[in-house]
Amino acid sequence: MSLVDPWEKAAECVRAAAATVDPERHAVLTHLRNLWVALGNERHFMSVDDAAREAAVIGRLHIELVNSRQLALH
């Protein structure tokens, strides 16, 4: 089972947050970064399946929040 790299996802959030001037979008990206960092810190204590499930949940949340913010901006 392929697992996304939570550190890379967290870094993406940091880069995107640094590039935005919208404080709400910055806050969303910061919270998402915190979720990815928490997974990165905890995944070594989880089974591969549990880590993959957590990554999938955070990934879906990431997509939903980023997309909902983009729709709100248009």
N, C-alpha and C positions, 0 to 999 in steps of 0.2 A: 504494500500500500504506500503510495507516494504521499509525502507530507510536505506541505508548504513550509518554507523557512520563516518562522515567526520574527526572526531578527531582521530579515529583508523586508517583511511587511511593515514592521515598526519603522524601519528606515524610510520606506516610501511615505508613511504618514508624516514623519518629521519633515521630509522634503516638501511635501504638499502643504503642510501647515506653514512652513517658512515662506512659501510662495503666495499665500493668500493674504488679502487685507480684510476679509470678512471675519469678524470676531466669532460668529457662530460656527462657521466652517472650521476655523482654527480650533475651537473647543471640541468639536466632533472628532477632528483628526487627532487631537491630543488624547482624547479618551480611547479612541481606537488603538493608538500607539500603546497606551497603557495596557490594554487587553492583550495585544501581541507580545509585549514584554513579559507580562505575567505568564503567558503560555510558554514563552521561551525559558523562563526561569523554572517552571514547574514540570515541563514535559519529560524531564529525565526521571521523574518520580511517578510517571504514568505509564500505563501499557501503551504500545504503539497504537492500538485501536482507540483507546481513550483519547490520546493526543490527537489522532486524526479526527475524531468526532468533535473535539473542542475547536480544532482549527477550522473545521467545516462550519461550525456555528458562528465563530468570529468572522469567518470569511463572508458568510451570508449577511451578517449584521453590517459588515464593512460595506458590502455592495449596496444594501438597502439604504444605509445612512448617507453614503456618498451620492447615490442616485437621487434620493429625496431632496438633498440640498441642491443638486444641480437643477432639478425640476423647479424648486422654489425660486431659484435665481432667474429663471426664464419667464 
